[in-house]
Amino acid sequence: MYMTYPDPAALPAITRAIGKAYLPHMTAAQGVRLMRQFSS
């Protein structure tokens, strides 16, 4: 899957929108824990 976007500065907002679309009930704390699991 590929995605194009006009400006790299838009990437955080795009990431939040995709996350909310796929995981609508995830809290911010749960999201932080999930990202920590991927980075370790």
HUJOKA-V241681 format. One record per residue. N is the residue number from 0. NEAR is the number of other C-alpha atoms within 8 Angstrom. D_LAST is the distance of its C-alpha to the last C-alpha in Angstrom with 2 decimals. Layout:
N;NEAR;D_LAST
N;NEAR;D_LAST
This chain:
0;2;24.44
1;3;25.10
2;4;25.68
3;4;27.64
4;7;27.86
5;5;30.37
6;6;28.38
7;6;24.77
8;5;25.30
9;9;25.64
10;9;22.13
11;7;20.70
12;7;23.72
13;8;23.42
14;8;19.81
15;8;21.03
16;8;24.06
17;8;22.31
18;9;19.95
19;10;23.08
20;7;24.97
21;6;22.60
22;7;21.36
23;7;24.35
24;5;23.94
25;8;20.36
26;6;20.47
27;6;18.67
28;6;16.89
29;8;15.76
30;9;14.57
31;8;12.48
32;8;10.89
33;8;10.41
34;8;8.82
35;8;6.27
36;7;5.59
37;6;5.70
38;5;3.81
39;4;0.00
